[in-house]
Amino acid sequence: MGERDEGGEPPETDCETKLAEMKEELRSLQSALEAETLRSKELLDTARRIQAEFDNYKKRSVRDVDEKVKAANDKLIAELLTVLDDLDRAAEADTNEELLRSGVEQVRTNLRSLLKGYGLREIPADRFDPQYHEAFGVGEGEDGCILEVYQKGYCLGPRVIRHTKVKVGKNQEKQE
């Protein structure tokens, strides 16, 4: 008979057994690889779908904000048209100077009231504050005191939408 190895099995049978075991392990690994490949594809598809949904959400959010801004602008413009109508009537009226002045004052009061309703407030001009004021000139006077207002400034809610343009006092004696 043929040679036997230490375990008493002929070498060919031992090789055949090992080969069969390796083939079975290969099939098992291939099956596991196929399962993981399928799982990977499913996860990738899910990630792509979520990304597409998120992109659509961002676009929808931008569109919604744009629509809200347009609606707010439409409302403000519609309310400002009443002021324009008042100014048109005042310009076309055949009145004396005092009545015209009174009409313009009324239009200004109405406009201020309308804008205040939207959260607009005038910036006070007492002491210079660079957060709210822009210095356009310097004159002799108490340091930081606003001597003259060239253009009023306004805040809309917490935001400054136009700084007050001012002339600021500077004590000349301190410099000498």
DRENDO-1510 file (C-alpha; in Angstrom, 1 decimal, always signed):
<recs>
REC; n; res; u; v; w
REC; 1; MET; +0.0; +0.0; +0.0 .
REC; 2; GLY; +0.9; +3.7; +0.0 .
REC; 3; GLU; +2.8; +5.6; +2.5 .
REC; 4; ARG; +1.0; +6.8; +5.6 .
REC; 5; ASP; +1.5; +10.0; +7.5 .
REC; 6; GLU; +1.8; +10.2; +11.3 .
REC; 7; GLY; -2.0; +10.1; +11.8 .
REC; 8; GLY; -2.3; +6.9; +9.8 .
REC; 9; GLU; -4.0; +8.5; +6.8 .
REC; 10; PRO; -2.6; +8.3; +3.4 .
REC; 11; PRO; -1.3; +11.7; +2.3 .
REC; 12; GLU; -3.8; +12.0; -0.6 .
REC; 13; THR; -6.7; +11.6; +1.7 .
REC; 14; ASP; -5.4; +14.2; +4.1 .
REC; 15; CYS; -4.9; +16.7; +1.2 .
REC; 16; GLU; -8.4; +15.9; -0.1 .
REC; 17; THR; -9.8; +16.6; +3.3 .
REC; 18; LYS; -7.9; +19.8; +3.6 .
REC; 19; LEU; -9.0; +20.8; +0.1 .
REC; 20; ALA; -12.6; +20.1; +0.9 .
REC; 21; GLU; -12.4; +22.1; +4.1 .
REC; 22; MET; -10.8; +25.0; +2.3 .
REC; 23; LYS; -13.5; +24.8; -0.5 .
REC; 24; GLU; -16.2; +24.9; +2.2 .
REC; 25; GLU; -14.5; +27.8; +3.9 .
REC; 26; LEU; -14.2; +29.6; +0.6 .
REC; 27; ARG; -17.9; +29.1; -0.1 .
REC; 28; SER; -18.7; +30.4; +3.4 .
REC; 29; LEU; -16.5; +33.5; +2.9 .
REC; 30; GLN; -18.0; +34.1; -0.6 .
REC; 31; SER; -21.5; +33.9; +0.9 .
REC; 32; ALA; -20.5; +36.3; +3.7 .
REC; 33; LEU; -18.9; +38.7; +1.1 .
REC; 34; GLU; -22.0; +38.6; -1.0 .
REC; 35; ALA; -24.2; +39.4; +2.1 .
REC; 36; GLU; -21.9; +42.3; +3.1 .
REC; 37; THR; -21.8; +43.6; -0.4 .
REC; 38; LEU; -25.6; +43.6; -0.5 .
REC; 39; ARG; -25.7; +45.3; +2.9 .
REC; 40; SER; -23.2; +47.9; +1.7 .
REC; 41; LYS; -25.2; +48.6; -1.4 .
REC; 42; GLU; -28.4; +49.0; +0.7 .
REC; 43; LEU; -26.6; +51.4; +3.1 .
REC; 44; LEU; -25.2; +53.4; +0.2 .
REC; 45; ASP; -28.7; +53.6; -1.3 .
REC; 46; THR; -30.1; +54.8; +2.0 .
REC; 47; ALA; -27.3; +57.4; +2.4 .
REC; 48; ARG; -28.0; +58.7; -1.2 .
REC; 49; ARG; -31.7; +58.8; -0.5 .
REC; 50; ILE; -31.2; +60.7; +2.8 .
REC; 51; GLN; -28.8; +63.1; +1.0 .
REC; 52; ALA; -31.3; +63.8; -1.7 .
REC; 53; GLU; -34.0; +64.4; +0.9 .
REC; 54; PHE; -31.8; +66.8; +2.8 .
REC; 55; ASP; -30.9; +68.6; -0.4 .
REC; 56; ASN; -34.6; +69.0; -1.2 .
REC; 57; TYR; -35.3; +70.2; +2.3 .
REC; 58; LYS; -32.6; +72.9; +2.0 .
REC; 59; LYS; -34.0; +74.0; -1.3 .
REC; 60; ARG; -37.5; +74.0; +0.1 .
REC; 61; SER; -36.3; +76.0; +3.2 .
REC; 62; VAL; -34.6; +78.6; +1.0 .
REC; 63; ARG; -37.8; +78.9; -1.2 .
REC; 64; ASP; -40.0; +79.2; +2.0 .
REC; 65; VAL; -37.8; +82.0; +3.4 .
REC; 66; ASP; -37.8; +83.8; +0.0 .
REC; 67; GLU; -41.6; +83.6; -0.1 .
REC; 68; LYS; -41.9; +84.9; +3.4 .
REC; 69; VAL; -39.6; +87.8; +2.6 .
REC; 70; LYS; -41.6; +88.6; -0.5 .
REC; 71; ALA; -44.8; +88.5; +1.5 .
REC; 72; ALA; -43.4; +90.8; +4.1 .
REC; 73; ASN; -42.1; +93.2; +1.5 .
REC; 74; ASP; -45.5; +93.1; -0.3 .
REC; 75; LYS; -47.3; +94.0; +3.0 .
REC; 76; LEU; -44.9; +96.9; +3.7 .
REC; 77; ILE; -45.1; +98.3; +0.2 .
REC; 78; ALA; -48.9; +98.1; +0.3 .
REC; 79; GLU; -48.9; +100.1; +3.5 .
REC; 80; LEU; -46.4; +102.6; +2.2 .
REC; 81; LEU; -48.6; +103.2; -0.8 .
REC; 82; THR; -51.1; +104.9; +1.5 .
REC; 83; VAL; -48.3; +107.4; +2.4 .
REC; 84; LEU; -47.6; +107.8; -1.3 .
REC; 85; ASP; -51.3; +108.5; -1.9 .
REC; 86; ASP; -51.2; +111.2; +0.8 .
REC; 87; LEU; -48.2; +112.8; -0.8 .
REC; 88; ASP; -49.8; +112.7; -4.2 .
REC; 89; ARG; -52.9; +114.4; -2.8 .
REC; 90; ALA; -50.8; +117.0; -1.1 .
REC; 91; ALA; -48.8; +117.7; -4.2 .
REC; 92; GLU; -52.0; +118.1; -6.3 .
REC; 93; ALA; -53.9; +120.2; -3.8 .
REC; 94; ASP; -54.5; +123.8; -4.4 .
REC; 95; THR; -53.9; +125.0; -0.9 .
REC; 96; ASN; -52.0; +127.6; +1.0 .
REC; 97; GLU; -48.6; +127.1; +2.5 .
REC; 98; GLU; -49.8; +126.5; +6.0 .
REC; 99; LEU; -52.3; +123.8; +4.9 .
REC; 100; LEU; -49.6; +122.1; +2.8 .
REC; 101; ARG; -47.2; +122.2; +5.8 .
REC; 102; SER; -49.9; +120.7; +8.0 .
REC; 103; GLY; -50.6; +118.0; +5.5 .
REC; 104; VAL; -46.9; +117.1; +5.1 .
REC; 105; GLU; -46.6; +116.9; +9.0 .
REC; 106; GLN; -49.6; +114.5; +9.0 .
REC; 107; VAL; -48.0; +112.3; +6.3 .
REC; 108; ARG; -44.7; +112.2; +8.3 .
REC; 109; THR; -46.6; +111.3; +11.5 .
REC; 110; ASN; -48.5; +108.5; +9.6 .
REC; 111; LEU; -45.2; +107.2; +8.1 .
REC; 112; ARG; -43.4; +107.2; +11.4 .
REC; 113; SER; -46.3; +105.3; +13.0 .
REC; 114; LEU; -46.4; +102.7; +10.2 .
REC; 115; LEU; -42.6; +102.1; +10.4 .
REC; 116; LYS; -42.7; +102.0; +14.2 .
REC; 117; GLY; -45.3; +99.2; +13.9 .
REC; 118; TYR; -42.7; +97.2; +12.0 .
REC; 119; GLY; -40.2; +97.7; +14.8 .
REC; 120; LEU; -38.3; +100.7; +13.5 .
REC; 121; ARG; -37.0; +103.1; +16.2 .
REC; 122; GLU; -34.9; +106.2; +16.0 .
REC; 123; ILE; -31.4; +106.0; +17.6 .
REC; 124; PRO; -31.1; +108.7; +20.3 .
REC; 125; ALA; -28.3; +111.2; +19.7 .
REC; 126; ASP; -27.1; +112.2; +23.2 .
REC; 127; ARG; -23.7; +110.7; +23.7 .
REC; 128; PHE; -21.5; +109.3; +20.9 .
REC; 129; ASP; -21.5; +105.5; +20.7 .
REC; 130; PRO; -19.7; +103.9; +17.7 .
REC; 131; GLN; -22.2; +101.1; +17.7 .
REC; 132; TYR; -24.9; +103.5; +16.8 .
REC; 133; HIS; -23.3; +106.7; +15.6 .
REC; 134; GLU; -20.9; +107.6; +12.7 .
REC; 135; ALA; -18.7; +110.6; +13.3 .
REC; 136; PHE; -18.7; +112.9; +10.3 .
REC; 137; GLY; -17.1; +115.8; +12.1 .
REC; 138; VAL; -15.5; +117.0; +15.3 .
REC; 139; GLY; -16.0; +120.3; +17.1 .
REC; 140; GLU; -15.2; +122.0; +20.3 .
REC; 141; GLY; -17.3; +120.7; +23.1 .
REC; 142; GLU; -17.6; +118.1; +25.8 .
REC; 143; ASP; -15.9; +114.9; +24.9 .
REC; 144; GLY; -18.3; +112.4; +23.4 .
REC; 145; CYS; -21.2; +114.8; +23.3 .
REC; 146; ILE; -23.1; +114.9; +20.0 .
REC; 147; LEU; -23.0; +118.5; +18.8 .
REC; 148; GLU; -25.0; +118.1; +15.6 .
REC; 149; VAL; -27.0; +115.4; +13.8 .
REC; 150; TYR; -26.5; +115.4; +10.0 .
REC; 151; GLN; -28.7; +112.3; +9.4 .
REC; 152; LYS; -30.9; +110.4; +11.8 .
REC; 153; GLY; -30.1; +106.7; +12.4 .
REC; 154; TYR; -32.5; +103.9; +12.9 .
REC; 155; CYS; -32.7; +100.4; +14.4 .
REC; 156; LEU; -35.0; +97.7; +13.2 .
REC; 157; GLY; -35.5; +95.5; +16.2 .
REC; 158; PRO; -32.0; +94.8; +17.6 .
REC; 159; ARG; -30.2; +95.6; +14.3 .
REC; 160; VAL; -28.8; +99.0; +13.3 .
REC; 161; ILE; -30.1; +99.6; +9.7 .
REC; 162; ARG; -28.6; +103.1; +9.5 .
REC; 163; HIS; -26.1; +104.7; +11.8 .
REC; 164; THR; -26.7; +108.3; +12.9 .
REC; 165; LYS; -24.3; +110.6; +11.2 .
REC; 166; VAL; -23.1; +113.2; +13.7 .
REC; 167; LYS; -20.6; +115.9; +14.7 .
REC; 168; VAL; -18.9; +114.9; +18.0 .
REC; 169; GLY; -17.5; +117.2; +20.7 .
REC; 170; LYS; -13.9; +117.0; +21.6 .
REC; 171; ASN; -12.5; +119.0; +24.5 .
REC; 172; GLN; -9.7; +121.1; +23.1 .
REC; 173; GLU; -8.2; +122.0; +26.5 .
REC; 174; LYS; -7.2; +118.4; +27.2 .
REC; 175; GLN; -5.1; +118.3; +24.1 .
REC; 176; GLU; -3.0; +121.3; +24.9 .
</recs>
